[in-house]
Amino acid sequence: MDSLAWILVGGMLMSGIAMVGSVTVLLPPATRERLLLPLVAIAAGTLLGGAFFHMLPEGIAAVGLQASGFWIAGGFTVFLAMEQFLRWHHSHHASKASQAPAPVTYLVLIGDALHNFLGGLGLLAAVATVLGHTPES
C-alpha cells in the first residue's frame, strides 16, 4: 500500500473513532441524559491521563521543568480568559429569549478543530517518516 493510502486509511480510522460519540445523538433523550455524565467523566479522565502521563513528561524532558510550567500555566490562563470573555459577551449581548449556544460550545469547537488539524499533521508526519518519505525526496 502506498503512503497516500496509509494516510487516508489512518485518517478515516481516527475520524471514525472520534465520531463514536456522535452516536449518542440518536439515543432517546432520557438515555442520553443518563449517559452524559459518565461519558464526560471518561473523556476528561482520558485527556488528563494522556496529558499527565505522556505529554507533560515528554515536554519536561525536552525543554525543562521551568519552561514547561510556563507553557502549561499560559495555556490554562489563555483558555480561562477566552471562556470568561465569551461568557461575559454572551450574557451582555444575547437576548434572554434567544436560544443561542452557550459560550463553552465555541471553545469546544475551536479546541476540537485545532486538535483535529494538529492530529492530522502529526499522523501525516508519522506515516511519512515510517515510510521514508521526506520533503526533500
C-alpha positions as CSV (number, residue, x, y, z in Angstrom):
1,M,0.0,0.0,0.0
2,D,1.4,3.4,-0.9
3,S,1.8,6.2,1.6
4,L,-1.2,8.1,0.4
5,A,-3.4,5.1,1.0
6,W,-1.9,4.6,4.5
7,I,-2.6,8.2,5.3
8,L,-6.2,8.1,4.1
9,V,-6.9,4.8,6.0
10,G,-5.4,6.2,9.2
11,G,-7.3,9.4,8.9
12,M,-10.6,7.6,8.3
13,L,-9.9,5.3,11.3
14,M,-9.1,8.3,13.5
15,S,-12.2,10.1,12.3
16,G,-14.4,7.0,12.8
17,I,-13.2,6.6,16.4
18,A,-13.7,10.3,17.1
19,M,-17.3,10.1,15.7
20,V,-18.4,7.3,18.0
21,G,-19.6,9.9,20.5
22,S,-22.0,11.3,17.9
23,V,-24.0,8.1,18.0
24,T,-25.4,9.4,21.3
25,V,-27.5,11.9,19.3
26,L,-29.6,9.0,18.0
27,L,-30.4,7.8,21.6
28,P,-33.6,8.7,23.3
29,P,-33.3,11.9,25.4
30,A,-33.7,10.0,28.8
31,T,-30.9,7.6,27.9
32,R,-28.7,10.4,26.6
33,E,-29.1,12.3,29.8
34,R,-28.3,9.2,31.9
35,L,-25.1,8.6,29.9
36,L,-23.9,12.2,29.6
37,L,-22.1,12.5,33.0
38,P,-20.2,9.1,32.8
39,L,-19.2,9.8,29.2
40,V,-17.9,13.3,30.1
41,A,-16.0,11.7,33.0
42,I,-14.4,9.2,30.8
43,A,-13.4,11.8,28.2
44,A,-11.9,14.1,30.9
45,G,-10.1,11.2,32.5
46,T,-8.7,10.1,29.2
47,L,-7.5,13.7,28.3
48,L,-6.0,14.3,31.7
49,G,-4.3,10.8,31.7
50,G,-2.8,11.4,28.3
51,A,-1.6,14.9,29.3
52,F,-0.1,13.9,32.7
53,F,1.3,10.5,31.8
54,H,2.5,11.1,28.3
55,M,2.7,14.7,27.2
56,L,4.0,16.5,30.3
57,P,6.9,14.2,30.9
58,E,8.0,14.5,27.3
59,G,7.7,18.3,27.4
60,I,9.7,18.5,30.7
61,A,12.4,16.2,29.2
62,A,12.5,18.3,26.0
63,V,12.5,21.9,27.4
64,G,12.9,21.6,31.1
65,L,10.6,21.9,34.1
66,Q,10.6,25.7,34.3
67,A,9.8,26.3,30.6
68,S,7.2,23.5,30.6
69,G,5.5,25.1,33.6
70,F,5.4,28.4,31.9
71,W,3.6,27.0,28.8
72,I,1.2,24.9,30.9
73,A,0.2,27.9,33.1
74,G,0.0,30.1,30.0
75,G,-2.3,27.6,28.2
76,F,-4.7,27.4,31.2
77,T,-4.7,31.2,31.5
78,V,-5.4,31.8,27.8
79,F,-8.3,29.3,27.7
80,L,-9.7,30.6,31.0
81,A,-9.6,34.1,29.7
82,M,-11.3,33.1,26.5
83,E,-14.1,31.3,28.4
84,Q,-14.7,34.2,30.7
85,F,-14.7,36.7,27.8
86,L,-17.2,34.5,25.9
87,R,-19.4,34.1,29.0
88,W,-19.4,37.9,29.6
89,H,-20.0,38.7,25.9
90,H,-22.8,36.1,25.8
91,S,-24.6,37.4,28.9
92,H,-24.4,41.1,27.8
93,H,-25.2,40.8,24.1
94,A,-27.5,37.8,23.8
95,S,-31.2,38.2,24.0
96,K,-32.8,36.4,27.0
97,A,-35.3,34.8,24.7
98,S,-32.8,33.6,22.2
99,Q,-31.6,30.0,22.3
100,A,-28.0,30.9,21.2
101,P,-25.4,28.2,22.0
102,A,-23.6,28.5,25.3
103,P,-20.1,30.2,25.1
104,V,-18.5,26.9,26.1
105,T,-19.6,25.4,22.8
106,Y,-17.5,27.8,20.9
107,L,-14.4,26.8,22.9
108,V,-15.1,23.2,22.3
109,L,-15.4,23.8,18.6
110,I,-12.2,25.8,18.4
111,G,-10.4,23.3,20.5
112,D,-11.7,20.3,18.5
113,A,-10.8,22.0,15.2
114,L,-7.3,22.7,16.4
115,H,-6.9,19.2,17.8
116,N,-8.1,17.6,14.6
117,F,-5.8,19.7,12.4
118,L,-2.7,19.1,14.5
119,G,-3.6,15.4,14.8
120,G,-3.8,15.2,11.0
121,L,-0.5,16.9,10.6
122,G,1.0,14.5,13.2
123,L,-0.4,11.5,11.5
124,L,0.9,12.6,8.1
125,A,4.3,13.3,9.6
126,A,4.5,9.9,11.3
127,V,3.4,7.9,8.3
128,A,5.8,9.8,6.0
129,T,8.6,9.2,8.5
130,V,7.9,5.5,8.8
131,L,7.6,5.1,5.0
132,G,10.9,7.0,4.5
133,H,9.3,10.0,2.6
134,T,10.8,13.3,3.4
135,P,10.1,16.7,1.8
136,E,13.4,16.6,0.0
137,S,12.8,13.2,-1.6
